[in-house]
């Protein structure tokens, strides 16, 4: 059919029907009849939504240049896709004169073209006002502001808008933002069904409902944000996933069931991703999320099928969990000799079978095999970490799972199994034995992953004799029991030194990379040694030289260094920062190390970059180093150094706050630095201290830090705003951050040393209001958590109890009495408890603080007596 025939047919249709009533309608009809779908919806290498996301991401000239071709393409295309029309409308309103080609393409769109395209949108149910509102939403200052605008709108919005706002590089810093995205998506873009006797009525426009693929993309992006910002809310994501599955149409057919299984298994696998902060500790929430989905599946009329990858994901999460009560009992039954064979100490032990000693991860592996999935080398690696090594015996070892190799590299999982078996030993001698056993059994040569585990064992410190930590619970090495070995046997079994093993590795053509390079860098004895490792790894020599002291490198050079390698180098700089050496002068290049680390972080983690806003661990590392006792940052007295370290910590907190979210660990380290500086001032009162180029009084600095700490803690303890009743179904965590007993105890002591009694009272009142939450956190940490709750109460009574009025003390005791039946740690400390707490401070800081408080109280009473005497005489 020719174009003339098409036009004639269209005109005929116009006369016969009342649908075509206007010139825009006619133009639209002609446009659609003379254009192919391929022209209107062309396949693009970059989707329009992706180009919009790049536009939002662009903040620097480098990014403008990097993404310029994509923007030109978006300006040039003439298609009906909603994101593209919106982006071109947005570009037309912006000043694009700096980009001549984009400006040329946008200006080439005639008014009639715009009218035609907006009319096309109208036939799809969208208006020009909708476009305006989408642009307004995306014009928000950051991700938090954009999502807040989205949640406030009453108009319907397309799915691509939620997808763009949840992108991985979105600048999201608030828990409420993630919650708003979850609630908005479930309210606007999930199925809403009314169940009728014989059929189901879907009230949602199918184009407004997230498809399975769209939901999984949304979920994947949310998981990344949650694990960076709010790890415990991954359980909320599990409930959101269950909500989507339960709202899917209930018609039971093969495809519907397959799609539900697809969502279920993808979510199980996504929920294995470790948190950015305290990844092993927070693995408990990963397991809660997986467990919720497993329970949801069991309650369905037809349980969903767990595939092999999901079984593995469950096992990988279980490896990061603390030992259960049963697993602890099994570990305690192991003998000191190797292999760790179990012993039967009583009749109950004799009744136990071998299966009773399996860890949860091993049991999950058995269930996987029973389900018909054969195991391979990666499964055997997980077995080794679960305490069931084949060939070489292993101990149940807690940690993050090894990376699974897939596709063409799947054969490399044998080396993963080798590395995991080395990790699941108790000390370097046992690890070296495993290293050699595998080496003799295969033609494969050890790779960097295998060497990394061996280096970790060689660098591991010896565990303290008084420690109650079980094998596999920590990186510390356990003693080597070799009393019955001859000198020859000891020499044969003894592992090589780090330098000997490294030379062997390099001579065999293995480059330090990945975890191997990170381990070598963080444990290097000098910057020269670290530089050798970096050069051997094959990194850009110019970037390596940019890390040197007293050099101010460019961002473009530093960004060629991978983030994890950069973090390891920062950790090394902080580790090499010296301790005070009495009156001995410390060379300038040693004093400058930690300042150099701060400068590198400021350059590498720029404010306007995604890395700067999401990668905060280097700042935590620096703050932890500054909080170390006896740290030397200047040639002067210990008191000078402590105040100087606190001043630097304040600067670091400000730098971190400009880029990312201040987490509880950063707060903890700042408290310790403040406590250290305040304690050093108890015996000395210098008038001033030259901090850099400014004169700082220790007293004024301590007053400033007190306000800073109160501000940060107020942010950390701020409850998450549950924005609607739908949040109740998702069971949202009350707080964004994990405020543990260790944070409370350290903060209480710091306030005492800063002489801020009112803040101490407010902290105690907050603890009493949130006693249930604190109990949960203490229980999660274990016996140490409950002990720290007691110590926090003792710290309050020791340093603020004497300043309480009788009514205040009675009110606190009554509140604590109300919760005594909930947790035994909640009781008002006796004088003996307080005295034991004060005397347990081996550095004597608590004793000196009590003396200062008692002295101030005595002077206050003397002053009051004198004032009363003067008043009597005057009368």
C-alpha positions in Angstrom: 0.0 0.0 0.0 1.4 3.4 -1.0 1.4 6.5 1.2 -1.4 8.0 -0.9 -3.6 5.0 -0.2 -2.9 5.3 3.5 -3.8 9.0 3.4 -7.0 8.3 1.5 -7.9 5.6 4.0 -7.3 7.9 6.9 -9.5 10.7 5.3 -12.2 8.1 4.7 -12.0 7.1 8.4 -12.3 10.7 9.4 -15.6 11.1 7.6 -17.1 7.9 9.0 -16.0 8.4 12.6 -16.2 11.1 15.2 -12.9 10.2 16.8 -10.8 12.5 14.5 -12.2 15.9 15.4 -9.3 18.3 15.2 -6.2 19.1 13.1 -3.8 17.8 15.8 -5.7 14.6 15.8 -5.3 14.4 12.0 -1.6 15.3 12.2 -1.2 12.6 14.8 -3.0 10.0 12.7 -0.9 10.8 9.7 2.3 10.7 11.7 1.5 7.3 13.1 0.3 5.8 9.9 3.4 6.9 8.0 6.0 6.0 10.7 7.1 2.5 11.7 7.2 1.4 15.3 10.9 1.0 14.9 11.2 4.7 14.2 9.0 5.7 17.1 10.6 3.2 19.6 14.1 2.7 18.3 16.4 0.3 20.0 19.2 2.3 21.7 22.5 1.3 23.2 21.6 3.6 26.1 18.0 3.7 27.2 16.4 7.1 27.6 16.0 6.5 31.3 19.7 5.8 31.5 20.5 9.1 29.7 18.3 11.0 32.1 20.2 9.3 35.0 23.5 10.4 33.4 22.1 14.0 33.2 21.3 13.9 36.9 24.7 12.5 37.7 26.6 15.2 35.8 28.2 17.6 38.2 31.7 18.2 36.8 33.2 19.3 33.5 34.8 15.9 33.1 31.4 14.2 33.4 29.9 16.7 31.0 32.5 15.7 28.4 32.3 12.0 29.2 28.5 11.8 28.7 28.3 14.4 25.9 27.7 11.9 23.1 24.7 10.4 25.1 23.2 13.9 25.5 23.7 14.7 21.8 21.9 11.4 21.0 19.0 12.2 23.3 18.7 15.7 21.8 18.8 14.4 18.2 16.2 11.6 18.5 12.6 12.1 17.7 10.7 9.3 19.5 7.6 8.9 21.6 9.3 7.5 24.7 8.2 9.3 27.9 11.7 9.7 29.4 13.1 11.1 26.1 10.3 13.6 25.6 10.7 14.7 29.2 14.5 15.1 28.8 14.2 17.1 25.6 11.6 19.4 27.2 14.0 19.8 30.2 16.9 20.6 27.8 14.8 23.2 25.9 14.3 25.1 29.2 18.0 25.0 30.2 20.9 27.0 29.0 22.6 24.6 26.5 24.8 27.2 24.7 27.9 25.7 26.2 27.1 22.5 24.3 26.5 23.7 20.8 25.4 20.4 19.3 22.8 19.7 22.0 21.6 23.3 21.5 21.4 22.8 17.8 19.4 19.6 17.9 17.0 20.9 20.6 16.4 24.2 18.7 15.7 22.2 15.5 12.4 20.9 17.1 9.7 23.1 15.6 6.6 24.3 17.6 4.4 22.0 15.5 6.7 19.1 16.4 6.3 19.9 20.1 2.5 20.2 19.7 2.4 16.9 17.9 4.5 15.1 20.5 2.5 16.5 23.4 -0.7 15.3 21.7 0.8 11.8 21.4 1.3 11.9 25.2 -2.3 13.0 25.6 -3.5 9.9 23.8 -1.4 7.8 26.3 -3.0 9.6 29.3 -0.3 12.1 30.0 -0.3 15.9 29.7 2.2 18.7 29.4 1.5 19.5 33.1 2.6 16.0 33.9 5.9 16.5 32.1 6.4 19.8 34.1 5.9 18.0 37.3 8.4 15.2 36.4 11.0 17.9 35.6 10.2 19.6 38.9 10.7 16.3 40.8 14.0 15.6 39.1 15.2 19.1 39.6 15.5 18.5 43.4 18.8 19.4 45.0 19.7 15.8 45.8 18.2 12.3 46.0 16.5 13.0 49.3 14.8 16.1 47.9 13.8 14.4 44.7 12.1 11.5 46.4 10.4 13.9 48.8 8.9 15.7 45.8 7.8 12.5 44.3 6.1 11.3 47.4 4.3 14.7 47.7 2.7 14.5 44.3 -0.9 13.5 43.9 -0.7 13.0 40.1 0.0 9.5 38.6 3.7 9.1 37.6 5.3 6.6 35.2 7.4 3.7 36.5 10.6 5.1 34.9 10.6 8.0 37.4 10.8 5.6 40.4 13.5 3.7 38.6 15.6 6.8 37.9 15.2 8.1 41.5 16.4 4.7 42.9 19.5 4.4 40.7 22.7 3.3 42.4 24.4 6.7 42.2 21.5 8.7 43.6 22.6 11.0 46.5 20.4 9.5 49.2 21.4 10.1 52.8 18.1 9.6 54.8 16.3 6.5 55.8 13.0 8.2 55.2 14.0 8.5 51.5 14.4 4.8 51.1 11.2 4.2 53.0 9.3 6.7 50.8 10.5 4.9 47.7 9.2 1.5 49.1 5.8 2.9 50.2 5.3 4.9 47.0 6.1 1.9 44.7 3.9 -0.4 46.7 1.0 2.1 46.7 1.3 3.3 43.1 3.0 0.5 41.1 2.0 -2.9 42.7 -1.0 -5.0 41.7 -4.2 -4.1 43.5 -6.7 -7.0 43.2 -10.2 -7.5 44.4 -11.0 -11.2 44.9 -14.4 -12.1 43.5 -16.0 -15.6 43.7 -15.1 -16.6 40.1 -12.5 -14.2 38.9 -10.1 -11.5 39.8 -10.6 -7.8 38.9 -7.4 -5.8 38.5 -8.0 -2.1 39.3 -4.6 -0.9 38.0 -3.8 0.1 34.5 -1.3 -2.6 33.4 1.1 0.0 32.2 1.3 1.5 35.7 2.1 -1.9 37.4 5.7 -2.9 37.7 6.6 -5.9 35.7 8.6 -8.6 37.3 11.7 -7.3 35.5 11.1 -3.7 36.6 10.5 -4.8 40.2 13.7 -6.8 40.4 15.7 -3.9 39.0 14.1 -1.6 41.6 14.8 -4.2 44.4 18.4 -4.6 43.3 19.0 -0.8 43.5 17.3 -0.6 46.9 19.4 -3.3 48.3 22.5 -1.4 47.3 21.3 1.8 49.1 20.1 -0.2 52.1 23.4 -2.0 52.6 25.2 1.3 52.4 22.9 3.4 54.5 20.5 1.4 56.6 21.5 -2.3 56.9 18.9 -3.5 59.3 16.1 -2.4 56.9 16.9 -5.2 54.6 14.3 -7.1 56.5 11.8 -4.4 55.4 12.9 -5.1 51.8 12.0 -8.7 52.4 8.5 -7.7 53.5 8.2 -5.5 50.4 9.2 -8.4 48.2 6.6 -10.6 49.9 4.0 -7.9 49.4 4.7 -7.8 45.6 4.5 -11.6 45.3 1.3 -11.8 47.3 -0.3 -9.1 45.2 0.5 -10.8 41.9 -2.6 -12.1 40.1 -3.8 -15.3 41.8 -4.5 -17.3 38.7 -2.4 -20.4 39.2 -0.6 -21.3 36.0 2.9 -22.4 35.1 4.1 -19.0 34.1 2.7 -17.2 37.1 4.3 -19.7 39.5 7.6 -19.4 37.5 7.6 -15.6 37.9 7.0 -15.9 41.6 9.9 -18.3 42.0 12.0 -16.0 39.9 11.3 -13.1 42.3 11.7 -15.2 45.4 15.1 -16.7 44.3 16.5 -13.4 43.0 15.6 -11.7 46.4 17.2 -14.5 48.4 20.4 -14.0 46.4 20.3 -10.2 46.6 19.9 -10.4 50.4 23.3 -12.1 50.8 25.1 -8.9 49.9 27.1 -7.7 52.9 26.6 -4.2 54.5 29.1 -1.5 53.8 29.5 -0.9 57.6 30.3 -3.8 59.8 29.5 -6.4 57.1 29.9 -9.4 59.3 28.1 -8.0 62.3 25.1 -6.9 60.2 24.9 -10.3 58.4 22.3 -11.2 61.1 19.8 -8.9 59.3 20.6 -10.6 56.0 19.6 -13.9 57.5 16.4 -12.4 59.0 15.5 -11.2 55.5 16.1 -14.6 53.9 14.4 -16.4 56.7 11.3 -14.2 56.3 11.0 -15.1 52.6 11.5 -18.8 53.3 8.7 -18.6 55.9 6.5 -16.8 53.4 7.1 -19.5 50.8 6.2 -22.3 53.3 2.9 -20.6 54.1 1.8 -20.5 50.4 -0.6 -23.1 49.1 2.2 -24.2 46.7 5.7 -23.5 48.2 8.1 -21.8 45.9 11.1 -23.7 44.5 14.5 -22.9 45.9 17.2 -23.1 43.2 20.8 -23.9 43.7 22.1 -20.3 43.7 19.6 -19.5 46.5 20.8 -22.5 48.6 24.3 -21.1 48.2 23.2 -17.6 49.1 21.7 -18.9 52.3 24.9 -20.8 53.2 27.0 -17.7 52.5 24.9 -15.7 54.9 25.1 -18.4 57.6 28.9 -18.3 57.4 28.7 -14.7 58.7 26.5 -15.5 61.7 27.6 -15.9 65.2 27.8 -19.4 66.5 24.5 -20.7 67.8 24.3 -22.2 71.3 24.6 -25.7 69.8 27.6 -24.7 67.5 29.4 -23.2 70.5 28.9 -26.5 72.5 30.4 -28.4 69.5 33.4 -26.1 69.3 34.1 -26.4 73.0 34.2 -30.2 72.7 37.1 -30.0 70.2 40.4 -31.0 71.6 43.6 -28.8 71.5 45.3 -31.3 69.2 44.9 -31.3 65.5 42.7 -32.6 63.9 40.0 -31.2 66.1 38.2 -34.5 66.8 35.3 -34.4 69.2 35.3 -36.1 72.5 32.4 -37.6 74.5 32.5 -36.2 78.0 29.2 -37.5 79.3 26.2 -39.7 78.3 24.5 -36.9 76.4 27.6 -36.6 74.2 27.6 -40.3 73.5 24.0 -40.1 72.3 24.9 -37.4 69.7 25.4 -38.5 66.2 27.9 -37.0 63.7 25.0 -35.1 62.1 24.3 -33.3 65.4 27.7 -31.6 65.2 27.1 -30.0 61.8 26.8 -26.2 61.6 23.8 -24.6 60.1 25.7 -23.8 56.9 26.7 -27.5 56.5 23.1 -28.6 57.1 21.9 -26.2 54.4 24.4 -27.8 52.0 23.1 -31.2 52.9 19.5 -30.0 52.1 20.8 -28.7 48.8 22.2 -32.0 47.8 19.0 -33.8 48.9 17.1 -31.4 46.7 19.0 -32.8 43.8 21.7 -30.2 43.3 25.2 -31.7 43.0 28.0 -29.8 44.8 31.2 -28.6 43.3 34.4 -26.9 44.5 32.6 -23.8 45.6 30.2 -25.8 47.7 33.1 -27.6 49.2 34.7 -24.3 50.0 31.6 -23.4 52.0 31.7 -26.8 53.7 35.3 -26.0 54.8 34.2 -22.7 56.3 31.2 -24.4 57.9 33.6 -26.8 59.7 33.3 -29.9 57.5 36.4 -29.8 55.3 37.0 -32.8 53.1 40.5 -34.3 53.4 41.9 -31.5 55.7 39.8 -31.0 58.8 38.6 -27.4 59.4 36.9 -25.4 62.1 33.7 -23.4 61.7 34.9 -20.0 60.7 32.9 -16.8 60.8 33.4 -14.2 58.1 32.4 -13.0 54.6 32.1 -15.8 52.0 34.6 -16.1 49.2 33.8 -14.9 45.7 32.2 -17.5 43.5 33.7 -17.8 40.0 31.2 -18.3 37.2 31.2 -19.1 33.5 34.6 -19.7 31.9 36.3 -19.1 35.3 34.3 -21.7 37.2 37.4 -24.0 37.3 39.0 -21.4 39.5 36.7 -22.4 42.3 39.1 -25.2 43.2 41.5 -22.4 44.2 38.6 -20.8 46.2 38.2 -24.1 48.0 42.0 -24.2 48.7 41.9 -20.6 50.1 38.8 -21.3 52.2 40.4 -24.4 53.8 43.5 -22.4 54.7 41.2 -19.8 56.3 39.4 -22.4 58.4 42.5 -23.3 60.4 43.5 -22.0 63.8 47.0 -20.8 63.3 49.8 -20.3 60.7 51.3 -23.8 61.2 48.0 -25.5 60.5 47.4 -23.2 57.5 50.9 -23.9 56.1 50.2 -27.6 56.3 47.0 -27.2 54.3 48.8 -25.0 51.8 51.3 -27.7 51.1 48.8 -30.6 51.1 46.8 -29.0 48.3 49.9 -28.1 46.5 51.0 -31.7 46.4 47.6 -33.0 45.3 47.1 -30.8 42.2 48.9 -29.4 39.2 47.3 -26.1 39.9 49.5 -23.3 41.2 48.2 -21.2 44.1 46.8 -17.9 43.0 46.7 -14.5 44.8 43.5 -15.6 46.6 45.3 -18.6 48.2 48.4 -16.5 49.0 46.1 -13.9 50.6 44.7 -16.3 53.2 48.2 -17.5 54.0 49.5 -13.9 54.5 46.5 -13.2 56.8 47.5 -16.2 58.9 51.1 -15.1 59.1 50.1 -11.6 60.1 47.5 -12.6 62.6 48.3 -11.7 66.2 48.3 -14.3 69.0 45.1 -14.4 70.9 45.2 -13.5 74.6 45.3 -16.3 77.1 42.3 -14.9 79.0 40.2 -14.7 75.9 37.0 -16.7 75.6 36.9 -16.5 71.8 36.4 -19.8 70.1 38.5 -20.9 67.1 37.0 -19.4 63.9 35.3 -16.5 65.6 38.2 -14.0 65.1 41.3 -13.5 63.0 43.6 -13.9 66.0 45.7 -17.0 65.9 45.5 -19.7 68.5 48.6 -21.2 70.1 50.6 -23.9 68.4 50.8 -27.1 70.4 54.1 -28.5 69.3 55.7 -29.7 72.6 56.0 -33.3 71.4 57.7 -32.4 68.1 61.4 -32.8 67.4 63.5 -29.8 66.2 63.6 -31.3 62.7 59.8 -31.7 62.7 59.3 -28.2 64.0 61.5 -26.8 61.2 59.6 -28.8 58.6 56.2 -27.7 59.8 57.1 -24.1 60.5 55.7 -21.7 57.9 57.9 -19.2 56.0 58.1 -15.5 56.9 56.0 -13.0 55.0 58.9 -11.8 52.9 59.9 -15.4 52.0 56.4 -16.3 51.0 56.0 -13.0 49.0 59.3 -13.7 47.1 58.0 -17.2 46.3 54.7 -15.8 45.1 56.3 -13.2 42.8 58.9 -15.7 41.5 56.0 -17.9 40.4 54.5 -15.1 38.4 51.6 -14.3 40.7 50.8 -10.6 41.1 49.5 -9.2 44.4 45.9 -8.2 43.7 42.5 -8.2 45.4 42.5 -9.3 49.1 46.2 -10.3 48.8 47.2 -6.7 47.9 44.9 -5.3 50.6 46.4 -7.6 53.3 50.0 -6.8 52.3 49.4 -3.0 52.2 47.6 -2.8 55.6 50.4 -4.9 57.2 53.4 -3.4 55.5 56.2 -2.3 57.7 57.0 0.9 55.8 55.8 3.1 52.9 58.7 1.8 50.8 57.5 -1.8 51.3 54.0 -0.7 50.4 55.2 1.0 47.3 56.9 -2.2 46.2 53.6 -4.1 46.5 51.8 -1.4 44.5 54.3 -1.5 41.7 54.3 -5.4 41.6 50.5 -5.3 41.4 50.7 -3.5 38.0 48.9 -0.2 39.0 49.7 2.9 37.1 53.2 4.2 38.2 52.1 7.8 38.0 49.2 7.1 40.4 51.5 5.3 42.8 54.0 8.2 42.9 51.0 10.5 43.6 50.6 8.8 47.0 54.0 9.8 48.2 54.4 12.2 51.1 54.5 16.0 50.5 52.9 15.7 47.1 49.6 17.2 46.2 48.2 14.9 43.5 45.4 15.5 41.1 42.0 13.8 41.4 42.3 12.3 37.9 45.5 10.6 38.9 44.3 9.3 42.2 41.0 8.0 40.8 42.9 5.4 38.9 43.7 3.6 42.2 40.8 1.2 43.1 38.9 2.4 46.2 39.7 -0.7 48.3 43.4 -0.4 47.5 43.2 3.3 48.4 41.5 2.5 51.7 44.2 -0.1 52.5 46.9 2.6 51.9 45.1 5.0 54.2 44.9 2.3 56.8 48.7 1.8 56.5 49.4 5.6 56.9 47.3 5.6 60.0 49.0 2.5 61.4 52.5 4.0 60.8 51.6 7.2 62.7 54.0 7.0 65.7 53.4 7.0 69.4 54.9 9.5 71.8 58.5 8.7 72.6 58.9 10.6 75.9 61.1 13.7 75.1 62.6 12.3 71.9 61.8 14.4 68.9 59.9 12.6 66.1 60.9 13.4 62.5 58.5 15.6 60.5 57.8 12.9 57.8 56.5 10.5 60.5 54.3 13.2 62.2 52.8 14.1 58.8 51.5 10.6 57.9 48.0 11.0 59.3 47.6 14.5 57.8 48.8 13.1 54.5 46.0 10.5 54.8 43.5 13.3 55.3 44.7 15.2 52.3 44.6 12.1 50.1 41.0 11.4 51.2 40.0 15.1 50.6 41.4 14.8 47.0 40.2 11.3 46.2 36.7 11.5 47.8 35.5 14.7 46.4 32.2 16.2 47.5 30.6 16.2 44.1 31.4 12.6 43.3 29.4 9.4 44.0 32.5 7.8 45.6 32.8 10.8 48.0 29.2 10.6 49.1 29.0 6.8 49.5 32.5 5.6 50.5 33.1 6.7 54.1 35.3 4.0 55.6 38.6 5.9 55.1 37.2 8.7 57.4 36.4 6.0 60.0 39.9 4.6 59.8 41.4 8.1 60.3 39.2 8.9 63.3 40.0 5.5 64.9 43.7 6.2 64.6 43.3 9.7 66.1 41.5 8.2 69.1 44.4 5.8 69.9 46.1 6.4 73.3 49.6 8.0 73.2 49.3 8.9 69.6 51.9 11.5 68.5 50.9 14.1 66.0 53.3 16.9 67.2 56.5 17.3 69.2 55.2 18.3 72.6 53.7 17.0 75.8 51.2 14.2 75.9 48.5 16.7 76.8 49.4 18.8 73.7 49.2 15.8 71.5 45.8 14.7 72.8 44.3 18.1 72.3 45.9 18.4 68.8 44.5 14.9 67.9 41.1 16.1 69.0 41.3 19.2 66.9 42.3 17.2 63.9 39.4 14.8 64.6 37.0 17.7 64.5 38.3 18.7 61.1 37.9 15.2 59.8 34.3 15.0 61.1 33.5 18.1 59.2 35.1 16.8 56.0 33.2 13.5 56.4 30.0 15.3 57.2 30.3 17.4 54.0 30.4 14.2 52.0 28.6 11.3 53.6 26.6 10.2 56.7 28.2 10.2 60.1 27.8 6.7 61.4 27.9 5.4 65.0 31.5 4.2 64.7 32.7 7.7 63.6 30.8 9.1 66.6 32.4 6.5 68.9 36.0 7.4 67.7 35.3 11.1 68.2 34.1 10.4 71.7 37.3 8.5 72.5 39.4 11.3 71.1 37.5 13.8 73.2 37.7 11.6 76.3 41.4 11.2 75.8 42.0 14.9 75.5 39.8 15.7 78.5 41.5 13.1 80.6 44.9 14.6 79.8 43.7 18.0 81.0 42.7 16.7 84.4 46.3 17.0 85.6 47.4 20.0 83.5 45.9 23.3 82.5 47.9 24.8 79.7 46.8 28.3 78.7 46.8 27.6 75.0 48.0 25.4 72.2 49.1 26.3 68.8 47.0 24.1 66.5 48.2 24.6 62.9 47.9 28.3 62.2 45.4 29.2 64.9 45.6 29.5 68.6 43.3 27.2 70.4 42.4 27.0 74.1 42.0 23.4 75.3 39.1 24.5 77.5 37.2 26.2 74.6 38.0 23.2 72.3 36.4 20.8 74.9 33.4 23.0 75.2 33.0 23.0 71.4 33.4 19.2 71.1 30.7 18.8 73.8 28.2 20.6 71.6 29.3 18.7 68.5 28.9 15.4 70.2 25.4 16.3 71.4 24.4 17.4 67.8 25.7 14.2 66.2 24.1 11.9 68.8 20.8 13.8 68.3 21.1 12.9 64.6 21.9 9.3 65.3 19.1 8.8 67.8 16.5 10.5 65.6 13.7 7.9 65.0 12.8 7.1 61.4 9.6 8.9 60.4 7.1 6.2 59.4 5.3 8.1 56.7 2.1 6.2 56.4 0.0 3.3 57.8 1.5 1.1 55.0 4.8 1.2 56.9 3.2 -1.0 59.6 3.1 -3.9 57.2 6.8 -3.4 56.4 7.8 -3.3 60.1 10.2 -0.5 59.7 13.2 -0.4 62.1 12.7 2.4 64.6 16.2 3.9 64.1 18.4 4.3 61.1 21.6 3.5 62.9 22.6 0.7 65.3 23.2 2.4 68.6 24.8 -0.3 70.6 25.7 -0.4 74.4 29.3 0.4 73.6 28.3 3.7 72.0 26.2 4.6 75.0 28.9 3.7 77.5 31.6 5.7 75.7 29.3 8.7 75.2 28.3 8.7 78.9 31.9 8.6 80.0 32.9 11.3 77.5 30.2 13.6 78.8 31.4 13.0 82.3 34.9 14.0 81.3 33.6 17.1 79.5 31.7 18.0 82.7 28.3 18.1 80.9 26.0 16.7 83.6 22.8 17.9 81.9 23.7 16.0 78.8 24.4 12.9 80.9 20.9 13.2 82.4 19.3 13.5 79.0 21.2 10.5 77.8 20.0 8.4 80.7 16.4 9.6 80.1 16.7 8.6 76.5 18.0 5.1 77.5 15.0 4.7 79.8 12.6 5.7 77.1 14.1 3.3 74.7 15.0 0.4 77.1 13.3 -2.2 74.9 15.5 -1.2 71.9 18.6 -1.2 74.0 17.8 -4.6 75.4 17.5 -5.9 71.9 20.8 -4.5 70.9 22.5 -5.8 74.1 21.0 -9.3 73.4 22.2 -9.1 69.9 25.8 -8.3 71.0 25.7 -10.9 73.7 26.8 -10.9 77.4 29.2 -8.1 76.7 26.3 -5.9 75.6 24.4 -6.5 78.8 27.6 -5.8 80.8 28.0 -2.5 79.0 24.5 -1.4 79.9 25.4 -2.0 83.6 28.7 -0.1 83.1 26.8 2.8 81.5 24.5 3.1 84.6 27.6 2.8 86.9 29.3 5.6 84.9 26.3 7.9 85.3 26.1 7.2 89.1 29.8 7.6 89.6 30.1 10.9 87.8 26.7 12.5 87.9 24.9 10.7 90.8 26.2 13.2 93.4 24.7 16.1 91.4 21.2 14.7 91.3 18.4 16.1 93.5 16.6 13.6 95.7 13.5 13.8 93.5 15.5 13.2 90.3 17.2 10.1 91.8 13.9 8.7 93.0 12.4 9.2 89.6 15.3 7.4 87.8 15.2 4.5 90.3 11.5 4.1 89.9 11.8 3.9 86.1 14.7 1.4 86.3 12.6 -0.6 88.8 9.8 -0.9 86.2 12.1 -2.7 83.7 14.1 -4.8 86.1 11.9 -7.8 85.2 12.6 -7.4 81.5 16.4 -7.5 81.7 18.6 -8.2 84.7 21.1 -5.5 83.6 18.6 -2.7 84.4 19.2 -2.0 88.1 20.4 1.0 89.9 24.1 0.4 90.8 25.0 0.0 94.5 28.0 1.9 96.0 30.0 -1.3 95.6 29.2 -1.5 91.9 30.2 2.1 91.4 33.5 1.6 93.3 34.4 -1.5 91.4 33.6 0.3 88.1 35.9 3.3 89.1 38.7 1.0 90.3 38.6 -1.0 87.1 40.0 1.9 85.1 43.7 0.9 85.0 44.8 4.2 83.6 43.4 6.0 86.7 41.3 8.5 84.6 38.1 7.6 86.5 39.7 8.0 89.8 41.0 11.5 88.9 37.7 12.5 87.5 35.9 11.5 90.7 38.4 13.5 92.7 37.8 16.5 90.5 34.0 16.2 90.9 34.4 15.8 94.7 36.7 18.9 94.8 34.3 21.0 92.8 31.4 19.9 95.1 33.5 20.9 98.2 34.4 24.3 96.8 30.7 24.9 95.9 29.6 24.0 99.4 32.3 26.3 100.9 31.2 29.1 98.6 27.6 28.5 99.6 28.6 28.6 103.3 30.5 31.9 102.8 27.6 33.4 101.0 25.2 32.4 103.7 27.5 33.8 106.3 27.8 37.1 104.5 24.0 37.2 104.2 23.6 36.7 108.0 26.1 39.5 108.8 24.3 41.8 106.4 21.0 41.0 108.0 
